[in-house]
Structure formats: C-alpha cells, structure tokens
Amino acid sequence: MTSCQPQSTSETREEQAHALCLRLLTARSRTRSELAGQLAKRGYPDDVAATVLNRLAAVGLVDDADFAEQWVRSRRARAGKGKRALAAELRTKGVDDELIAAALDGIDAGAERLRAEQLVEQKLRREALTDADDTKVMRRLVGMLARRGYNQSMAVAVVSDGLAAERERRKV
C-alpha cells in the first residue's frame, strides 16, 4: 500500500513549470531566456523558474551555446542570413554576446561573400534583364542582401559581379 501525501505547493509549481518547459522544448529548442520569459508570463516566481531552468541545463536540454550554433547553421543555410542579421536574431532570443561571437566565429568573410553570391545568382536566374533594368535590379538585390544582414559594400560588389556574369551567360 502506498501512502498519498500531498505535495507542497512549491513542488507542484516546479513540476508544472518543468512540464511547461518540456512542452515548449518539444516544439523546438529554446534559449534559457525564452523559457524564463514564458515562465514569467505565466506567473511562475523567479525562484521556481531558476530551479527548473537549472535542472534542464544540468541534463543538457537548455544550452544557449548549442542553440546559437544550431541557429546560425540553420538560418544561414535556409534563409541565407549574414552575420549582422544572425547576431540581431540571437540577441532577440536572449543569447549573450560572448556566445553570439563564438557561434559566428566560424563564418569568415569568404564564406559570407560566397553565400551572398549564391543568393544573388538564384535571384538573377529568374530576372528578366533589359538594358534599362540594371539600376532597378541592382537596388532590389542590394536591398535583399541588406535585409539579410550583409554589409552594403560587399552587397554592391557581389551584385555588380553577379549582374555582369549573368549578362555574359545570357550572351552565349
């Protein structure tokens, strides 16, 4: 026979908070800050949130460094984001600057330019180019790269090179 002793309210609040965090983590990985925000939004006290988040971190379910690396890899591959945009996105997720710098450390200028060239090439393949279009196409493509976090000087160079290469390809 088992005895049914009532749990203290702090233990039940911790279990509820833990269950909430696990549900949120099932959908996608999250930063400690995101989870803390969700717990606060639902009225969990700071001490309960800290206990639960420490438990999750201890077993490896909450790891901001790992989150940042995965985020950078995923957003570069799928959305073609540049370093500046990735850093801004990670800041809004509550990742601290040291972890952001470490996650972005693997992207050198050559890799960033290569990704920008791929994006421009994809867009230019679908573009109907007429002689009067160059400034309009240039403005649109530089804007696209800027919104994705690439610096303007690199964007202008990449788009200029891409336009010239696409015109040459279409001559043949």
Order of alpha helices (4+ residues) and beta strands (2+ residues): alpha-alpha-alpha-alpha-alpha-alpha-alpha-alpha-alpha
